[in-house]
Amino acid sequence: MRLMGMDVGSKTVGISVSDLLGWTAQGVEIIPINEDEEQFGLDRVAELVEKYEITGFVLGLPKNMNNTSGPRVEASKRYGEMLKEKFNLPVDFVDERLTTVEAERMLIEKADTSREKRKKVIDKIASELILQTYLDGKGKLTR
C-alpha cells in the first residue's frame, strides 16, 4: 500500500508518497498547474501513480482558522473528484491548516533556506506534512 499526498494550490500541486508500509511520507516533486486554463497536471500524476504503484490519494483541505470552508477547500475537493474519476482509486482528505506555515518555519529554522529556495520546495514539504499527518492519524486508506 503506497499513498500519494497532495498539497493542491492554484498554481502548483506538491506531491509526496508514503513508503510501502505506510509509515513515512517523502516529498517527490511540485507539479505546475493552471486552474484558469484547466491544466491540472493529471498526466504527470498518472506517471507518478504508475511509477510508485499508488493505491490511494490524500489531499489537504485548507480550511479557515475558524474551521469554515472557503474557495480553496472547494477547489481541493474538485481536484479529488478528478483523481477519483481518472484513476478509480480512493481519495481522502486531511485538515491542512498551517501546513505551509509549518513547512516554511522548518525550512527557515532547520535549513536556513533562502526565500527563493523555499518557494521552490514549500509545496512539496507541505504535501509531506499532509500525508504524514494522515499516516499518523488514520493509517490505512480503503475504498
Steps between C-alpha positions, in 0.01 A plus 500: 500500500651829392313830528556829323468819703405820322509868591272649234546869430385726220837486320669183624433161657757374749543123479624254761475122530497262792743216544364153420399437861309827525709638786687797355449766234768616259472803275522427128444814295289803424274489195406831337129546428282774360141492625392778261610297198377172654848350501517290815816295449311171494725353230800543729299368794422192287872443439568521874205273584647236270860549614419476872207257465268735688191347663330821618525876540501729803429866433529789739190707574606860562225594743477842655627537855139508627442158334289639216552409137594748233569490127831312540325218687252469214787502248673218690178298506457550123858385447424192710199423281718526189744254654219254583364518147837464327662235719210317668693511828381614843549862603499631854555844647684634803479841662810685384467822694844649553694227313655753262584725795656203680694398189638852461593514868685170466693625198600820678591347836653170400644567157547877505361499147474821299158633403561415132594139579205465741257596222633210292440229762232627738206320336688171490578524872140602575384186314735294720346653814149432368577136422695443822212645704266258325728201549549583868128549558296269282757266355348304216283639220233260380252511217 
